[in-house]
C-alpha cells in the first residue's frame, strides 16, 4: 500500500535574514529539505508530496531528483492549510505522514516506529518532553492518560503552560479520516491560522485512538528558525558522522574538527588530522593517512596512501601507497597508479600518472597520459591549452623531464627519453633520445647592473 508523506516547505523563514528560502539553507553541504526527502524516500512504498510557497520554483528545482509531487501554498495560512492543499493528491486508503523541511535530522528508525502503529482508526503523534517547553504546543491528556488535544503556546491557559510534553509537529493520520478533519479546520485562534494540531481534538471526539511515539534524541525533532540553530544542528550532524567512522576503525585527531558533507567510507586504521573536509562521496582504503587542512571531494583513495597537509583532491582516483602533498591539488579526472608521488605545489587535471612516477614540486600536469617510473622536475608545465582548445601530452615509461621545462601539447615523449632542464618541447621525442629546446645563450662582458635612482 502506498504511504503518503507530505513535507511542508513553503515558509519564508524571516529569522534567517536571507534572500533564500529557509529550507534551502545547507546542513552538511546539502539543503535541509533534501535531508528530509532522503530520509522519507527510504521508507517503504513512499509517495512524496512537497508543499512549496516562498521561492517555490527554486525549492522544486533543488529537489527535482526525488520526483516528489509538488503542491503550492501561496499565501500560507498555517500548517493545517498546507496539508489541506495536498489533500486531493493523497490516496483514498492508507495514511499520511507529515514532516517538515526545516527539521532535517529526523531519523528513519523513528518514523518506522510510527508507521508500525498505523491503522485505519489510529492517529500517531511524535511528542517529546522538554525542560523548557516554551513556544511549543502542549500535549493535553485526560485522567486516563489518553491524548485529547494539542494547545498552542499562545492559546494555552496557565495550567496547560505547565505541561512539559510537547508536539513536534510530526504526525501520522489515516487518510480516510484525515481529509474530513482538514475540511473541518477553522482559523479561530490567536494567530488566525489553520492549525494542523486541531485535528487531534477532532480525532479524540470521534473515538480514534491517539498514540504517541518519542524520538531517541531531542535533536531529531529540532527545527531551524535562524542561523544559530542551523549551526547547532550542523555540529550534531558532524558529531554523529565522526562517531560512526571512529567506531569503524578510523582515528580522528580531534573529532570536533572534521566536516563530512556527504558520505565518507573509511577502511580500518585510517588516521585523519584536524580541519579536514569531505564532500560528496569519498572512499578511503585501509591505513590511509590524511594530514591537516585537506579537502577531498568525490574521490577514491586506496590503501596505505599518505596525503600531507593542505592537499585538495576532487573527482579523482588515487592508487595504493601513493604520496601526495603538502599543498598538492588533484583536479577532476586525475588518476594516480600505485606508488605515484605528487609533491608540494603540484596541480594535476585529467592526468593519468603511471606506477611509481613522481611529480615532486611546483609543476602543472594537465591532459596527460604518463607511464610508469617517470620523473618530472620542478617547474615543469604541460602546455595543454591554446586559448581555445585542449591538447594531450603523452609521456612514456621511464622518461626524465628536467626542471623548468615546458611540454607544448599535442606532443609525445617516448619511453626512456630525457628532456634537458629549461627546455621547451614542441615536437615528438623518440625513445631514449635526449631533447634540448633552449634558446641560444649569450654572455656579455662589462655589463653594468642598474643602480637605484634618486627621487
PyMOL commands that set and color helices and strands:
alter all, ss='L'
color gray80, all
select helices_A, chain A and resi 14-16+22-24+32-41+56-62+64-66+79-89+108-115+153-155+158-161+175-183+198-205+218-221+227-247
alter helices_A, ss='H'
color red, helices_A
select strands_A, chain A and resi 3-9+26-27+30-31+46-52+69-72+95-100+122-129+138-141+147-151+165-174+209-214+251-252+258-266+271-272+276-284+289-290+295-301+306-307+312-314+317-318+323-324+329-330+335-336+341-344+347-353+358-361+364-370+375-376+381-383+393-395+400-401+406-408+411-413+418-419+424-425+434-435
alter strands_A, ss='S'
color yellow, strands_A
deselect
rebuild
show_as cartoon
